[in-house]
Amino acid sequence: MSRIRRETLYHETLEVDISAAGLDLADLRRRLAEPFDRAARAVQVAGYEPDDAVIERSLVCRAAGVEIIVPAAWLADGAALARHLAGALAAAAGRPIPLDDIRIVALRIEAILEHWT
């Protein structure tokens, strides 16, 4: 049976210190824009077309001694993003975590090539 193999063509992690309470989504999107462009260029430099790879944006979040990585899929809706971060950290910590205690400590960008093996 064939399987999909994921190969990382590009990876960048930017250390930040952003409170999950009162997120400034415009600032967050600006911080992710240049690394996203570098990832897209890396795909082309590797000899692939832009649509041959998936560029994934993730947030590394920390609270209550727990660190998780969540997809940055809600960059147009700050309330939905905050609810998701709080829910994911609560699940990992086994208890509710106040939004004021949640920090985004890094932004990750990865260009992933997926192909059948």
Backbone as CSV, one residue per row, in Angstrom:
resi,resn,N_x,N_y,N_z,CA_x,CA_y,CA_z,C_x,C_y,C_z
1,MET,0.828,-1.170,0.000,0.000,0.000,0.000,0.883,1.248,0.000
2,SER,0.530,2.209,-0.827,1.277,3.463,-0.888,0.976,4.323,0.325
3,ARG,1.971,5.106,0.710,1.821,6.038,1.824,2.318,7.405,1.394
4,ILE,1.814,8.419,2.038,2.295,9.767,1.755,3.473,10.056,2.674
5,ARG,4.562,10.466,2.056,5.752,10.848,2.814,5.823,12.370,2.826
6,ARG,6.088,12.929,3.991,6.217,14.377,4.144,7.689,14.721,4.295
7,GLU,8.144,15.593,3.441,9.540,16.029,3.459,9.575,17.540,3.702
8,THR,10.292,17.958,4.723,10.396,19.383,5.024,11.447,20.008,4.112
9,LEU,11.004,20.960,3.309,11.913,21.673,2.413,12.476,22.933,3.073
10,TYR,11.720,23.479,4.013,12.131,24.725,4.672,11.497,24.760,6.053
11,HIS,12.245,25.257,7.024,11.733,25.410,8.381,12.354,26.657,8.987
12,GLU,11.519,27.457,9.634,12.012,28.638,10.336,11.189,28.814,11.607
13,THR,11.869,29.102,12.694,11.202,29.380,13.963,11.643,30.749,14.448
14,LEU,10.681,31.589,14.748,10.954,32.933,15.257,10.516,32.999,16.711
15,GLU,11.421,33.324,17.597,11.054,33.470,19.001,10.317,34.792,19.187
16,VAL,9.209,34.731,19.919,8.401,35.911,20.216,7.920,35.800,21.657
17,ASP,7.300,36.829,22.137,6.643,36.795,23.443,5.369,37.615,23.310
18,ILE,4.273,36.928,23.000,2.999,37.577,22.723,1.948,36.993,23.659
19,SER,1.198,37.859,24.310,0.106,37.401,25.166,-1.071,36.967,24.299
20,ALA,-1.706,35.871,24.663,-2.887,35.412,23.934,-4.093,36.298,24.218
21,ALA,-4.058,37.015,25.328,-5.134,37.953,25.646,-4.925,39.219,24.815
22,GLY,-5.929,39.643,24.112,-5.833,40.862,23.312,-4.875,40.754,22.147
23,LEU,-4.911,39.647,21.446,-4.012,39.445,20.308,-4.169,40.545,19.264
24,ASP,-3.059,41.001,18.740,-3.051,41.942,17.620,-2.812,41.094,16.365
25,LEU,-3.906,40.722,15.711,-3.785,39.819,14.554,-3.023,40.442,13.397
26,ALA,-3.173,41.738,13.206,-2.424,42.393,12.120,-0.926,42.260,12.366
27,ASP,-0.498,42.451,13.602,0.922,42.295,13.945,1.366,40.844,13.758
28,LEU,0.549,39.910,14.201,0.886,38.492,14.050,1.028,38.122,12.576
29,ARG,0.110,38.581,11.739,0.196,38.298,10.297,1.448,38.934,9.692
30,ARG,1.768,40.159,10.125,2.990,40.817,9.610,4.235,40.010,9.975
31,ARG,4.278,39.509,11.202,5.448,38.736,11.639,5.594,37.434,10.850
32,LEU,4.494,36.877,10.391,4.536,35.616,9.643,4.763,35.823,8.141
33,ALA,4.554,37.029,7.638,4.590,37.280,6.196,5.959,37.011,5.563
34,GLU,7.012,37.578,6.112,8.336,37.401,5.498,8.821,35.952,5.572
35,PRO,8.688,35.271,6.723,9.077,33.858,6.739,8.246,33.018,5.757
36,PHE,6.979,33.359,5.596,6.129,32.651,4.637,6.682,32.835,3.220
37,ASP,7.057,34.071,2.884,7.640,34.340,1.562,8.958,33.592,1.378
38,ARG,9.794,33.539,2.416,11.059,32.790,2.312,10.790,31.302,2.079
39,ALA,9.775,30.771,2.735,9.425,29.363,2.544,8.970,29.113,1.111
40,ALA,8.167,30.017,0.579,7.694,29.867,-0.804,8.867,29.928,-1.784
41,ARG,9.817,30.828,-1.540,11.004,30.907,-2.412,11.842,29.634,-2.303
42,ALA,11.954,29.085,-1.097,12.743,27.860,-0.904,12.157,26.703,-1.696
43,VAL,10.847,26.656,-1.809,10.189,25.609,-2.606,10.623,25.733,-4.068
44,GLN,10.611,26.939,-4.589,10.998,27.149,-5.985,12.484,26.895,-6.204
45,VAL,13.324,27.313,-5.256,14.767,27.078,-5.368,15.060,25.579,-5.378
46,ALA,14.254,24.808,-4.675,14.427,23.352,-4.644,13.943,22.695,-5.933
47,GLY,13.378,23.486,-6.852,12.975,22.961,-8.151,11.513,22.558,-8.257
48,TYR,10.707,22.978,-7.310,9.283,22.638,-7.325,8.455,23.862,-7.646
49,GLU,7.243,23.625,-8.085,6.294,24.701,-8.308,5.689,25.087,-6.958
50,PRO,5.215,26.330,-6.819,4.662,26.764,-5.534,3.544,25.866,-5.006
51,ASP,2.724,25.333,-5.884,1.616,24.495,-5.417,2.011,23.036,-5.186
52,ASP,3.289,22.707,-5.328,3.763,21.346,-5.036,3.982,21.126,-3.542
53,ALA,4.043,22.202,-2.778,4.308,22.098,-1.347,3.210,22.805,-0.560
54,VAL,3.098,22.419,0.679,2.178,23.056,1.614,3.021,23.884,2.571
55,ILE,2.639,25.134,2.769,3.347,25.966,3.733,2.471,26.060,4.980
56,GLU,3.005,25.535,6.070,2.255,25.471,7.323,2.770,26.523,8.296
57,ARG,1.840,27.232,8.926,2.161,28.225,9.955,1.671,27.674,11.283
58,SER,2.515,27.723,12.293,2.144,27.212,13.611,2.558,28.200,14.688
59,LEU,1.844,28.119,15.807,2.161,28.927,16.979,2.615,27.994,18.088
60,VAL,3.722,28.305,18.706,4.184,27.557,19.871,3.686,28.338,21.080
61,CYS,2.856,27.691,21.896,2.219,28.353,23.037,2.628,27.681,24.326
62,ARG,2.690,28.488,25.382,3.120,27.967,26.683,2.269,28.573,27.784
63,ALA,1.915,27.727,28.741,1.216,28.164,29.959,1.215,27.012,30.942
64,ALA,1.252,27.328,32.221,1.143,26.332,33.300,2.139,25.180,33.129
65,GLY,3.346,25.488,32.640,4.365,24.463,32.472,4.147,23.541,31.292
66,VAL,3.188,23.874,30.430,2.870,23.054,29.262,3.180,23.858,28.002
67,GLU,3.772,23.196,27.017,4.037,23.835,25.733,3.377,23.005,24.649
68,ILE,2.654,23.673,23.753,1.995,22.984,22.642,2.265,23.746,21.354
69,ILE,2.073,23.051,20.250,2.177,23.664,18.925,0.810,23.528,18.275
70,VAL,0.262,24.661,17.841,-1.059,24.646,17.203,-0.966,25.305,15.834
71,PRO,-1.735,24.810,14.875,-1.769,25.452,13.562,-2.285,26.885,13.681
72,ALA,-1.717,27.772,12.925,-2.157,29.172,12.905,-3.231,29.307,11.822
73,ALA,-4.387,28.722,12.088,-5.443,28.669,11.089,-6.530,29.708,11.311
74,TRP,-6.453,30.476,12.389,-7.514,31.429,12.705,-6.990,32.851,12.689
75,LEU,-6.164,33.192,11.743,-5.536,34.510,11.757,-6.466,35.630,11.309
76,ALA,-7.704,35.309,10.986,-8.674,36.338,10.647,-9.684,36.541,11.772
77,ASP,-9.612,35.724,12.816,-10.595,35.778,13.900,-9.882,35.598,15.236
78,GLY,-9.560,36.699,15.874,-8.811,36.662,17.123,-9.524,35.922,18.231
79,ALA,-10.840,36.076,18.322,-11.595,35.387,19.370,-11.552,33.877,19.172
80,ALA,-11.690,33.427,17.927,-11.634,31.984,17.651,-10.236,31.442,17.947
81,LEU,-9.199,32.192,17.585,-7.834,31.760,17.859,-7.601,31.660,19.364
82,ALA,-8.029,32.666,20.110,-7.840,32.650,21.565,-8.583,31.470,22.193
83,ARG,-9.821,31.212,21.761,-10.579,30.062,22.285,-9.865,28.756,21.978
84,HIS,-9.331,28.643,20.782,-8.630,27.415,20.397,-7.374,27.219,21.249
85,LEU,-6.593,28.273,21.432,-5.377,28.168,22.237,-5.720,27.774,23.673
86,ALA,-6.732,28.425,24.243,-7.138,28.119,25.617,-7.621,26.677,25.729
87,GLY,-8.398,26.218,24.763,-8.903,24.844,24.787,-7.794,23.823,24.633
88,ALA,-6.871,24.076,23.714,-5.774,23.129,23.479,-4.847,23.054,24.687
89,LEU,-4.538,24.188,25.302,-3.686,24.176,26.485,-4.400,23.559,27.683
90,ALA,-5.691,23.811,27.829,-6.455,23.196,28.920,-6.454,21.679,28.775
91,ALA,-6.612,21.190,27.548,-6.592,19.742,27.317,-5.224,19.163,27.661
92,ALA,-4.163,19.868,27.293,-2.811,19.370,27.568,-2.469,19.442,29.059
93,ALA,-2.953,20.475,29.739,-2.639,20.660,31.158,-3.602,19.909,32.071
94,GLY,-4.747,19.538,31.526,-5.735,18.834,32.345,-6.562,19.743,33.232
95,ARG,-6.528,21.035,32.923,-7.320,21.998,33.690,-7.449,23.288,32.884
96,PRO,-8.477,24.083,33.171,-8.618,25.362,32.455,-7.432,26.288,32.739
97,ILE,-7.063,27.061,31.728,-5.957,28.012,31.860,-6.491,29.391,31.480
98,PRO,-6.320,30.384,32.341,-6.774,31.732,31.990,-6.024,32.250,30.756
99,LEU,-6.755,32.929,29.895,-6.165,33.458,28.669,-4.989,34.387,28.972
100,ASP,-5.062,35.127,30.064,-3.965,36.035,30.429,-2.663,35.293,30.729
101,ASP,-2.742,34.004,31.040,-1.548,33.207,31.361,-0.911,32.562,30.131
102,ILE,-1.576,32.640,28.994,-1.086,31.963,27.782,-0.188,32.902,26.995
103,ARG,0.997,32.407,26.661,1.965,33.164,25.867,2.239,32.423,24.572
104,ILE,2.312,33.158,23.485,2.820,32.620,22.226,4.313,32.891,22.263
105,VAL,5.116,31.826,22.273,6.562,31.988,22.473,7.366,31.810,21.187
106,ALA,6.731,31.294,20.140,7.448,31.147,18.867,6.442,31.011,17.731
107,LEU,6.880,31.434,16.563,6.125,31.271,15.326,6.929,30.335,14.445
108,ARG,6.263,29.332,13.878,6.952,28.369,13.022,6.360,28.380,11.624
109,ILE,7.246,28.319,10.645,6.852,28.213,9.235,7.575,27.007,8.664
110,GLU,6.837,26.148,7.972,7.445,24.992,7.322,6.869,24.837,5.924
111,ALA,7.736,24.587,4.966,7.306,24.218,3.611,7.466,22.706,3.519
112,ILE,6.353,22.026,3.303,6.321,20.561,3.312,5.973,20.054,1.920
113,LEU,6.782,19.150,1.435,6.508,18.453,0.178,5.886,17.115,0.535
114,GLU,4.716,16.836,-0.002,4.068,15.547,0.253,4.078,14.746,-1.043
115,HIS,4.534,13.505,-0.939,4.519,12.650,-2.134,4.311,11.198,-1.751
116,TRP,3.854,10.437,-2.698,3.577,9.013,-2.479,4.860,8.225,-2.484
117,THR,4.935,7.227,-1.606,6.101,6.329,-1.592,5.652,4.929,-1.909
